[in-house]
Amino acid sequence: MAQSTSGGHQLSRRSLLRTAALGTGALALPPVLTACSSGSGSGGSGTDSKTVSFGSNAAVPEPKGAYETVFAAAKSATGISVDVNWVDHNTFQQNITTYLQGNPQDVFNWFAGERMQFFAGQGLLSTVDDVWSAIGSNYTDAMKAQSKGTDGHYYFVPFDYYPWAVFYNKSLWQSKGYTAPTTWDEFTALAKKMKSDGLIPIAFTDKDGWPAMGTFDYLNMRMNGFTFHINLMRSGQGWNSPQVKAVFDQWRELIPYYSPGFLGLTWQEGAQQILNKQAGMMVLGLDQIGTIFTGSNAGNLGFFPFPTVNPSYGQDAVEAPIDGFMMVKSPKNHDGAVKLLEYLGTAKAQQIWLGSNPADIATANGVDTSKYTQPQTDAMKLIQGAKQISQFMDRDTRPDFADPVMLPQIQSFLNDPGSISGILSNIDKQAKSIWASNG
């Protein structure tokens, strides 16, 4: 399947898919996946005991190439062939519920946190306790906790993770004499200076919808604290409160420093503004911008933690999403899926992956960190120094709330920053309805 993240077709297609998934369900994801099948191996039929079908959200060149490398290594190590259905990230994520309720592949890419626990609670996943009996020694207690459902069983195998931070081009900053801010006042003063220097101060792009969620998360954690943020994400209570309104009021101060036409730009276009020295800073994940700063540019990528707003909370919390794999409720090749997941849960497999995709950090113990790039090393230090770690809005809250409600409501705010009260009232009503209807 070809991905078109930079074209207008992608946005309209995602809107169509979202409407279908939330409405009549006339457009289901399984046929889309079938049409996008790689066509290799068993074709996902499950008739070949040596083949495991895999649903991937990584249709772009990287990390697709890194997956192809690690799957080839998996075949050599285990004898298991991996038949992949490559689907672009947004389409996969927007339609995951329909996908899991249809005829999904044996194993698929997904995320730790509430997103994993939600589908485990829906009975749409297989436990992977047997996998963990083999890989448990490879992981810290913190990683183990992130891989369990609320029933105490394992449903997730962590593979990589990465921080969200404020990224910049080192050579640009050196030429301008900029230094990393630690407080909000220093941050906005730097943005003002960048603007006077003829730069776009903050490369902000939100055509994809989800990138803006990272800015909300950091502002909320910096202003109201990690506990307030996580309770807001998981309970749906408190959206129409003074604390949340203050977050949007604070956010509004940054909009004059954003990329012109940011609602029509993809995150790749924003990252290119940083690479090309057109913009000074960008709030994004290493997993994304690290795929733009490659080769000779890799060492030129710098970052700093999102600045302090409320000194009571400082820079304690770091947004560090964990990516990995899950097994569907009724895999056609259960034994093969277990073997594949056992392999992917090793430092060896993750080291191979990172050799092709140095935009993440391995989750397993034993990876040779001396082979990390400078951004990877800095990212590891940032995460290890955090007092609290969040997963990202669309992972820390319910899937039927994050994308259908928060994504368009945040875009409405960015399009009309003066409409905060009405937007929060709307979010609050929808949150209460969703939590009341679904428990």
Sequence and secondary structure as in RCSB ss.txt:
>XXXX:A:sequence
MAQSTSGGHQLSRRSLLRTAALGTGALALPPVLTACSSGSGSGGSGTDSKTVSFGSNAAVPEPKGAYETVFAAAK
SATGISVDVNWVDHNTFQQNITTYLQGNPQDVFNWFAGERMQFFAGQGLLSTVDDVWSAIGSNYTDAMKAQSKGT
DGHYYFVPFDYYPWAVFYNKSLWQSKGYTAPTTWDEFTALAKKMKSDGLIPIAFTDKDGWPAMGTFDYLNMRMNG
FTFHINLMRSGQGWNSPQVKAVFDQWRELIPYYSPGFLGLTWQEGAQQILNKQAGMMVLGLDQIGTIFTGSNAGN
LGFFPFPTVNPSYGQDAVEAPIDGFMMVKSPKNHDGAVKLLEYLGTAKAQQIWLGSNPADIATANGVDTSKYTQP
QTDAMKLIQGAKQISQFMDRDTRPDFADPVMLPQIQSFLNDPGSISGILSNIDKQAKSIWASNG
>XXXX:A:secstr
    TTSHHHHHHHHHHHHHHHTT  S HHHHHHHTB   TTTT S  TTEEEEEES  SHHHHHHHHHHHHHHH
HHHS EEEEEE  HHHHHHTHHHHHHS   SEEEEESTHHHHHHHHTT B   HHHHHHHGGGS HHHHHHTB T
TS B  EEEEE  EEEEEEHHHHHHHT     BHHHHHHHHHHHHHTTSEEE    SSSTHHHHHHHHHHHHHH 
HHHHHHHHHH   TTSHHHHHHHHHHHTTGGGB TTGGG  HHHHHHHHHTTSEEEEEEEHHHHTTTS GGGGGG
EEEE   BSSTTTTT EEE  EEEEEEBSS TTHHHHHHHHHHHTSHHHHHHHHHH TTSEE STT  GGG  HH
HHHHHHHHHT SEEE  HHHHS HHHIIIIIHHHHHHHHH GGGHHHHHHHHHHHHHHHHHHH 
